[in-house]
Amino acid sequence: MYVCICHRVEEHEVHQCIQSGARTEEAVGDACEAGTGCGTCLDRIAGMLEEYYGAPALAQGS
């Protein structure tokens, strides 16, 4: 399933970025371009980061 339609980035690709150490939406975008187009997918990416790291504050690096 696509997370980012603008750049045709699939869910498994975002998971790979997160598992490789991406901790912010920007870091995911740098790694695979997801979230760097229209921005509609940023909430979904934030949710995936929160799910992986366990809390919004951790996902944001705070």
N, CA, C and O atoms as CSV, one atom per row, in Angstrom:
chain,resi,resn,atom,element,x,y,z
A,1,MET,N,N,0.847,-1.171,0.000
A,1,MET,CA,C,0.000,0.000,0.000
A,1,MET,C,C,0.900,1.244,0.000
A,1,MET,O,O,1.918,1.292,0.691
A,2,TYR,N,N,0.506,2.232,-0.779
A,2,TYR,CA,C,1.271,3.472,-0.843
A,2,TYR,C,C,1.044,4.319,0.398
A,2,TYR,O,O,-0.081,4.449,0.882
A,3,VAL,N,N,2.123,4.892,0.903
A,3,VAL,CA,C,2.050,5.902,1.954
A,3,VAL,C,C,2.085,7.266,1.280
A,3,VAL,O,O,1.297,8.152,1.612
A,4,CYS,N,N,2.995,7.429,0.337
A,4,CYS,CA,C,3.169,8.689,-0.384
A,4,CYS,C,C,2.885,8.444,-1.865
A,4,CYS,O,O,3.640,7.760,-2.556
A,5,ILE,N,N,1.800,9.009,-2.324
A,5,ILE,CA,C,1.415,8.825,-3.719
A,5,ILE,C,C,2.282,9.688,-4.640
A,5,ILE,O,O,2.604,9.276,-5.755
A,6,CYS,N,N,2.658,10.880,-4.178
A,6,CYS,CA,C,3.474,11.782,-5.012
A,6,CYS,C,C,4.757,11.111,-5.495
A,6,CYS,O,O,5.165,11.277,-6.645
A,7,HIS,N,N,5.385,10.352,-4.598
A,7,HIS,CA,C,6.669,9.731,-4.923
A,7,HIS,C,C,6.587,8.212,-4.992
A,7,HIS,O,O,7.608,7.529,-5.070
A,8,ARG,N,N,5.366,7.689,-4.964
A,8,ARG,CA,C,5.123,6.245,-5.069
A,8,ARG,C,C,5.935,5.448,-4.048
A,8,ARG,O,O,6.583,4.456,-4.384
A,9,VAL,N,N,5.884,5.904,-2.795
A,9,VAL,CA,C,6.607,5.235,-1.712
A,9,VAL,C,C,5.627,4.334,-0.968
A,9,VAL,O,O,4.586,4.785,-0.490
A,10,GLU,N,N,5.974,3.076,-0.881
A,10,GLU,CA,C,5.101,2.099,-0.234
A,10,GLU,C,C,5.412,1.982,1.253
A,10,GLU,O,O,6.481,2.375,1.720
A,11,GLU,N,N,4.445,1.431,1.980
A,11,GLU,CA,C,4.542,1.293,3.430
A,11,GLU,C,C,5.824,0.574,3.855
A,11,GLU,O,O,6.494,1.000,4.795
A,12,HIS,N,N,6.160,-0.506,3.170
A,12,HIS,CA,C,7.359,-1.260,3.557
A,12,HIS,C,C,8.625,-0.424,3.408
A,12,HIS,O,O,9.585,-0.627,4.150
A,13,GLU,N,N,8.642,0.515,2.457
A,13,GLU,CA,C,9.810,1.374,2.280
A,13,GLU,C,C,9.959,2.347,3.445
A,13,GLU,O,O,11.069,2.603,3.912
A,14,VAL,N,N,8.831,2.889,3.913
A,14,VAL,CA,C,8.872,3.790,5.067
A,14,VAL,C,C,9.307,3.012,6.304
A,14,VAL,O,O,10.103,3.509,7.100
A,15,HIS,N,N,8.788,1.792,6.470
A,15,HIS,CA,C,9.207,0.955,7.599
A,15,HIS,C,C,10.716,0.712,7.553
A,15,HIS,O,O,11.378,0.740,8.591
A,16,GLN,N,N,11.260,0.477,6.372
A,16,GLN,CA,C,12.707,0.260,6.239
A,16,GLN,C,C,13.486,1.501,6.669
A,16,GLN,O,O,14.515,1.391,7.336
A,17,CYS,N,N,12.998,2.678,6.289
A,17,CYS,CA,C,13.655,3.928,6.683
A,17,CYS,C,C,13.654,4.078,8.198
A,17,CYS,O,O,14.664,4.447,8.797
A,18,ILE,N,N,12.513,3.787,8.807
A,18,ILE,CA,C,12.389,3.908,10.259
A,18,ILE,C,C,13.293,2.891,10.951
A,18,ILE,O,O,13.984,3.224,11.914
A,19,GLN,N,N,13.289,1.669,10.466
A,19,GLN,CA,C,14.133,0.628,11.065
A,19,GLN,C,C,15.620,0.927,10.877
A,19,GLN,O,O,16.458,0.438,11.635
A,20,SER,N,N,15.938,1.727,9.874
A,20,SER,CA,C,17.332,2.107,9.627
A,20,SER,C,C,17.744,3.339,10.423
A,20,SER,O,O,18.884,3.792,10.330
A,21,GLY,N,N,16.800,3.885,11.217
A,21,GLY,CA,C,17.153,4.977,12.111
A,21,GLY,C,C,16.454,6.299,11.896
A,21,GLY,O,O,16.693,7.234,12.661
A,22,ALA,N,N,15.599,6.425,10.887
A,22,ALA,CA,C,14.863,7.675,10.695
A,22,ALA,C,C,13.932,7.890,11.888
A,22,ALA,O,O,13.139,7.010,12.222
A,23,ARG,N,N,14.028,9.064,12.535
A,23,ARG,CA,C,13.236,9.333,13.734
A,23,ARG,C,C,12.251,10.486,13.539
A,23,ARG,O,O,11.452,10.767,14.432
A,24,THR,N,N,12.296,11.152,12.391
A,24,THR,CA,C,11.397,12.269,12.114
A,24,THR,C,C,10.836,12.129,10.705
A,24,THR,O,O,11.342,11.361,9.887
A,25,GLU,N,N,9.775,12.894,10.443
A,25,GLU,CA,C,9.205,12.909,9.104
A,25,GLU,C,C,10.251,13.387,8.100
A,25,GLU,O,O,10.337,12.866,6.988
A,26,GLU,N,N,11.041,14.379,8.498
A,26,GLU,CA,C,12.080,14.909,7.612
A,26,GLU,C,C,13.126,13.847,7.281
A,26,GLU,O,O,13.567,13.736,6.137
A,27,ALA,N,N,13.516,13.074,8.280
A,27,ALA,CA,C,14.508,12.016,8.055
A,27,ALA,C,C,13.964,10.943,7.116
A,27,ALA,O,O,14.702,10.413,6.284
A,28,VAL,N,N,12.685,10.622,7.244
A,28,VAL,CA,C,12.060,9.667,6.329
A,28,VAL,C,C,12.082,10.250,4.918
A,28,VAL,O,O,12.410,9.549,3.961
A,29,GLY,N,N,11.733,11.531,4.788
A,29,GLY,CA,C,11.755,12.187,3.488
A,29,GLY,C,C,13.137,12.196,2.859
A,29,GLY,O,O,13.284,11.975,1.657
A,30,ASP,N,N,14.147,12.453,3.676
A,30,ASP,CA,C,15.525,12.434,3.175
A,30,ASP,C,C,15.907,11.046,2.670
A,30,ASP,O,O,16.636,10.910,1.687
A,31,ALA,N,N,15.408,10.021,3.350
A,31,ALA,CA,C,15.778,8.645,3.008
A,31,ALA,C,C,15.033,8.105,1.795
A,31,ALA,O,O,15.614,7.381,0.986
A,32,CYS,N,N,13.741,8.450,1.657
A,32,CYS,CA,C,12.962,7.822,0.575
A,32,CYS,C,C,12.017,8.779,-0.150
A,32,CYS,O,O,11.245,8.344,-1.004
A,33,GLU,N,N,12.063,10.065,0.172
A,33,GLU,CA,C,11.268,11.123,-0.450
A,33,GLU,C,C,9.814,11.172,0.007
A,33,GLU,O,O,9.089,12.087,-0.384
A,34,ALA,N,N,9.366,10.221,0.820
A,34,ALA,CA,C,7.982,10.265,1.308
A,34,ALA,C,C,7.779,11.535,2.124
A,34,ALA,O,O,8.596,11.871,2.981
A,35,GLY,N,N,6.686,12.236,1.849
A,35,GLY,CA,C,6.363,13.449,2.592
A,35,GLY,C,C,6.963,14.715,2.034
A,35,GLY,O,O,6.761,15.792,2.595
A,36,THR,N,N,7.703,14.614,0.935
A,36,THR,CA,C,8.359,15.799,0.382
A,36,THR,C,C,7.604,16.404,-0.795
A,36,THR,O,O,8.067,17.369,-1.403
A,37,GLY,N,N,6.444,15.840,-1.118
A,37,GLY,CA,C,5.629,16.379,-2.204
A,37,GLY,C,C,4.549,17.284,-1.636
A,37,GLY,O,O,4.842,18.364,-1.123
A,38,CYS,N,N,3.319,16.853,-1.726
A,38,CYS,CA,C,2.187,17.671,-1.287
A,38,CYS,C,C,2.035,17.713,0.231
A,38,CYS,O,O,1.406,18.629,0.761
A,39,GLY,N,N,2.604,16.730,0.939
A,39,GLY,CA,C,2.548,16.712,2.399
A,39,GLY,C,C,1.359,15.997,2.997
A,39,GLY,O,O,1.252,15.899,4.220
A,40,THR,N,N,0.467,15.495,2.171
A,40,THR,CA,C,-0.724,14.812,2.673
A,40,THR,C,C,-0.372,13.594,3.518
A,40,THR,O,O,-1.117,13.249,4.435
A,41,CYS,N,N,0.724,12.952,3.233
A,41,CYS,CA,C,1.097,11.715,3.928
A,41,CYS,C,C,1.859,11.948,5.231
A,41,CYS,O,O,2.171,10.981,5.927
A,42,LEU,N,N,2.165,13.182,5.579
A,42,LEU,CA,C,2.973,13.444,6.769
A,42,LEU,C,C,2.330,12.919,8.050
A,42,LEU,O,O,3.030,12.415,8.927
A,43,ASP,N,N,1.007,13.030,8.169
A,43,ASP,CA,C,0.329,12.490,9.356
A,43,ASP,C,C,0.492,10.978,9.424
A,43,ASP,O,O,0.691,10.422,10.504
A,44,ARG,N,N,0.410,10.325,8.303
A,44,ARG,CA,C,0.575,8.867,8.268
A,44,ARG,C,C,1.996,8.479,8.648
A,44,ARG,O,O,2.205,7.528,9.401
A,45,ILE,N,N,2.963,9.209,8.133
A,45,ILE,CA,C,4.360,8.943,8.481
A,45,ILE,C,C,4.576,9.179,9.974
A,45,ILE,O,O,5.245,8.385,10.634
A,46,ALA,N,N,4.017,10.258,10.507
A,46,ALA,CA,C,4.134,10.542,11.944
A,46,ALA,C,C,3.532,9.407,12.761
A,46,ALA,O,O,4.083,9.023,13.792
A,47,GLY,N,N,2.410,8.871,12.308
A,47,GLY,CA,C,1.784,7.743,12.996
A,47,GLY,C,C,2.648,6.498,12.960
A,47,GLY,O,O,2.712,5.755,13.939
A,48,MET,N,N,3.305,6.269,11.850
A,48,MET,CA,C,4.196,5.112,11.737
A,48,MET,C,C,5.406,5.278,12.660
A,48,MET,O,O,5.856,4.316,13.282
A,49,LEU,N,N,5.925,6.497,12.742
A,49,LEU,CA,C,7.033,6.768,13.656
A,49,LEU,C,C,6.601,6.563,15.104
A,49,LEU,O,O,7.321,5.957,15.897
A,50,GLU,N,N,5.418,7.074,15.439
A,50,GLU,CA,C,4.891,6.920,16.796
A,50,GLU,C,C,4.690,5.446,17.137
A,50,GLU,O,O,5.013,5.005,18.240
A,51,GLU,N,N,4.161,4.701,16.195
A,51,GLU,CA,C,3.942,3.272,16.416
A,51,GLU,C,C,5.267,2.547,16.660
A,51,GLU,O,O,5.348,1.672,17.522
A,52,TYR,N,N,6.286,2.903,15.914
A,52,TYR,CA,C,7.581,2.220,16.036
A,52,TYR,C,C,8.321,2.636,17.310
A,52,TYR,O,O,8.847,1.795,18.038
A,53,TYR,N,N,8.351,3.954,17.566
A,53,TYR,CA,C,9.127,4.457,18.697
A,53,TYR,C,C,8.324,4.551,19.987
A,53,TYR,O,O,8.903,4.704,21.063
A,54,GLY,N,N,6.986,4.461,19.896
A,54,GLY,CA,C,6.170,4.364,21.094
A,54,GLY,C,C,5.562,5.634,21.633
A,54,GLY,O,O,4.660,5.554,22.467
A,55,ALA,N,N,6.003,6.803,21.207
A,55,ALA,CA,C,5.428,8.044,21.716
A,55,ALA,C,C,5.740,9.186,20.754
A,55,ALA,O,O,6.801,9.204,20.129
A,56,PRO,N,N,4.811,10.141,20.636
A,56,PRO,CA,C,5.055,11.271,19.736
A,56,PRO,C,C,6.322,12.043,20.086
A,56,PRO,O,O,7.048,12.473,19.189
A,57,ALA,N,N,6.597,12.223,21.370
A,57,ALA,CA,C,7.786,12.983,21.768
A,57,ALA,C,C,9.059,12.286,21.298
A,57,ALA,O,O,10.007,12.945,20.869
A,58,LEU,N,N,9.083,10.967,21.376
A,58,LEU,CA,C,10.251,10.227,20.911
A,58,LEU,C,C,10.365,10.296,19.399
A,58,LEU,O,O,11.464,10.422,18.858
A,59,ALA,N,N,9.233,10.214,18.718
A,59,ALA,CA,C,9.253,10.267,17.263
A,59,ALA,C,C,9.760,11.620,16.776
A,59,ALA,O,O,10.416,11.704,15.738
A,60,GLN,N,N,9.459,12.671,17.522
A,60,GLN,CA,C,9.887,14.003,17.131
A,60,GLN,C,C,11.305,14.308,17.593
A,60,GLN,O,O,11.854,15.357,17.258
A,61,GLY,N,N,11.896,13.410,18.352
A,61,GLY,CA,C,13.257,13.624,18.802
A,61,GLY,C,C,13.361,14.524,20.012
A,61,GLY,O,O,14.465,14.942,20.362
A,62,SER,N,N,12.244,14.840,20.671
A,62,SER,CA,C,12.250,15.716,21.853
A,62,SER,C,C,12.716,14.983,23.080
A,62,SER,O,O,12.781,15.568,24.161
